[in-house]
Amino acid sequence: MSNDRRRVAFHARLADIEPAAWDALRPDDNPFLSHAFLAGLETHGCILPELGWQPHHLTLHDGERLVGAAPVYLKGNSHGEFVFDWSWAEAYARYGLDYYPKLLCAVPYSPVCGPRLLGDGTAAALLDALRDECAGHDLSSAHVNFAASGEPVPADPEFWLERNDWQFHWHNDGYRDFDDFLAALQPKKRKNLRQERARVAAAGIELQTLHGDELDDADWRFVHACYARTFQDKGNYPALTEAFLRHLGAVMPRQLVVVIAREHGERVAMALCLRSATTLYGRYWGSLREIPGLHFETCYYQGIAYCLRAGLSRFEPGAQGQHKIARGFLPQRTRSFHHIVRPEFRAAIRRALRAEQAEVERRGAWLRDQSPFAVPPRTGTEAS
């Protein structure tokens, strides 16, 4: 780096970085990039080497002042990332090479788009530091997942390969209330949503939206049990501990939003979300039994209603899920960037990504054609 006052370092604990200095680098109040969220994962047993996660956070100092940072992990597998590179690991294995460990710049277990390279004008230096760390420690690769749409593209595409996919986000187009949102849909879509909501109400379901400081002890136990059951039912490991969820409720009480569904007074389902000043992020869902339409009501419609009450402009309900389009969630492009150290593998993956990108664009055009709106919304166009 031209400025010899600047120095980079990697840290085995986020607790080693002063919280206020880290948070001062965030461009907004995205909860997933907060020191409290990321350090809480480590403190409360969610980030463990046996789960494939080792903190390796990157900082950039100018003298004594922290001017840049990035949440970085040494990964021993590809679990909990949502940008799937299993085939790349298999290709390495076929040639008798180790793909793991690799470097990952991301928010663990959270396919949420947002800033990854924190600090004004520091992106190039942070990316160079990731590349240098790979070269210096015989790591296969470095990955920056779910970068914000406005985050700078790496200046040298020779070393950083871009990969895109689609998520589905709801945008508040100035709706007065839920009925106003429904009025913007095509008649058939509007009818279907009303019928789904009516079935849930007819089943005797009542829904309550609470913030982190409004949950009691039984609520916390129920929320975590539902989360764990969903993951176990799908054959996945529920990495988030109850202690971590309670930690979020304590340190960011008004940014944690939980919908609890009750059937004749008994808790039967929940959806756990986080929020910023502008956006609701739907994260986890769980239910004790199958009730038609309950998932859509708890995870989507209650979230939209919350956004309208709270004046939020966007609702990101999570990864994947083409079925969300019919419920008002439009396709939004996601971006990730990948540095593959070995040139021969980098060239092969670049070719594969070109073919994949053509399919991504075709699918995006088809997804946009599935819009449920009678008139295209003024907001919510595809992120660039």
Buried (B, 14 or more C-beta within 10 A) or exposed (E): EEEEEBEBEBBEEBBEBEEEBBBBBBBEBBBBBBBBBBBBBBBBBBBEEEBBBBBBBBBBBBEEEBBBBBBBBBBBBBBBBBBEBEEBBEBBEEEEEEBBBBBBBBBBBBBBBBBBBBBEEBBBBBBBBBBEBBEEEEBBBBBBBBBBEEBEEBEEEEBBBBBBBBBBBBBBBEBEEBEEBBEBBBEEBBEBBEEBBEBBEEBEBEBBBBBBEBBEEEBBBBBBBBBBBBBEEEEEEBBBBBBBBBBBBEBBEEBBBBBBBBBEEEBBBBBBBBBBEBBBBBBBBBBBEEBEBBBBBBBBBBBBBBBBEBEBBBBBBBBEBBEBBBBBBBBBBBBBBBBBBBEEBBEBBBEBBEEBEEEBEEBBEEBBEEBBBEEEBEEBEBBE
